Amino acid sequence: MQTKSSRQDRLRRMYDLDGADEWLQFIKDQDDAAMPPFTKFAQEYIYNWQHPDPSDCKNRKFLVLHHNRDINGLGTVVHGTGWVLGLAMRHGRILIYDDEVSPGQNFLEQDCQASGVRSLDCIFLPFSSCSSTHHLTEDNHLKLESYWRIPLQINMSAAAVPPLFGQMLKNNFPEMHPDAMKYWWRSQAAAYMMRMNRPALDRLKALRLDETQNTAVTHSSTGELIDAKVPFPLPDGSFSMHVRHGDKGVEMELIPFRKYVDRAEEYAAMNMIMTQKTCFISTEDIGVIEEAKQIGNAWISPNTTSNPNWTWIWSNIPRINGGPVEQLNKFGNRTDMTIKWMLQMFFAIEAPHILGTRGSGWNRMIDELRCIWVDCRGSYMEVGPFEDWVHYNF
């Protein structure tokens, strides 16, 4: 008899959320011990800050964020926007997108919204109830051309967090390092910003449940590669790995897939009762998928892990071992491709045990979103050099 898991119930619920109220209630219903401190307060506070009654928008002051560069990945867009959201809150302003040239617009089709505004609101819930089209006057806003060129009168350290949250963290965790506070704030901002709207989430769920869109393989007792069923959601005790290769070598050391596997294998051997060697892989490198097909038996001993052979799972999405711009230019509909990338994110956070390298913004987002949306009880296992990420800006 299959036991019922409250974690799996929560994951199923995540795929059916509809609107801001349901997203907020979803977070409020989580066990406080499973998430970063003050998460419930922070998520509601951010929403209320960004969403005054539209009739009151004319009385507010704004920071207006412009699209930066097409070369930036979604991780940079989200983390850069989160940093600027903190600046806006620090200075008593609401952060809104520039409707004419919105941050992250390159991830979306030109006609992704009936309003004609090409912004991340095409797939995420509205970032604010105010807009640059309807609520700007000559003296109520500052426009930011990028995350890097901040006017001197409002600029702060990239580690700065909104004062209210910073004081709460200092009062309750006086030894908390500023870098940890920054990571806390980036998590809160990303989780607020990336709440998917219902049409996009419906498309994502359909892809998740479509048996032709996802593949699972394992090895038989004789070592033969065989097909397996893709579970929904991933089972308790499972793993996920985001193997960032492609163009990222200019910013960090690219970690070979085998290092991820060895780290997961070691963890599974040390925690055999609470782990299951089922693993979702996301990567732009098709070579990683081909390598996974060759890895079956445990390298330690089949007797020291819950099950001797790995079950590898991946989505059947287009892949180029390059950067996001290259992929968006090649693979057709940008909005649909971005939703497929978000499927990789949702798939990854279904697993309680995460392997990655935080030198990649996408890997950081996996850790951030699973902690806010699902739970933070499972392990995040860093496989890259500490130096690649500890002093990151965005």
Buried (B, 14 or more C-beta within 10 A) or exposed (E): EEEEEEBBEBBEEBBEBEEBEEBBEBBEEBEEEBBBBBBBBBBBBBBEBBBBEEEEBEEBBBBBBBBBEEEBBBBBBBBBBBBBBBBBBBBEBBBBBBBEBBBBBBBBBEEBBEEEBBBBBBBBBBBBBBBBEEBBEEEBBBEBBBBEEBEEEBEEEBBBBBEBBBEBBEEEEEEBEBEBBBBBBBBBBBBBBBBBBEEBBBBBBEBBEEEEBBBBBBBEEEEEEEEBEBBBBBBBBBBBBBBBBBBBEEBBEBBBBEBBBBBBBBBBBEBBEEBBBBBBBBBBBBEBBEBBEEBBEBEBEEEBBBBBBBBBBBBEBEBBBBBBBBBBEEBEEBBBBBBBBBBBBBBBBBBBBBBBBBBBBBBBBBBBBBBBBBBBEBBBBBBBEEEBBEEBEB
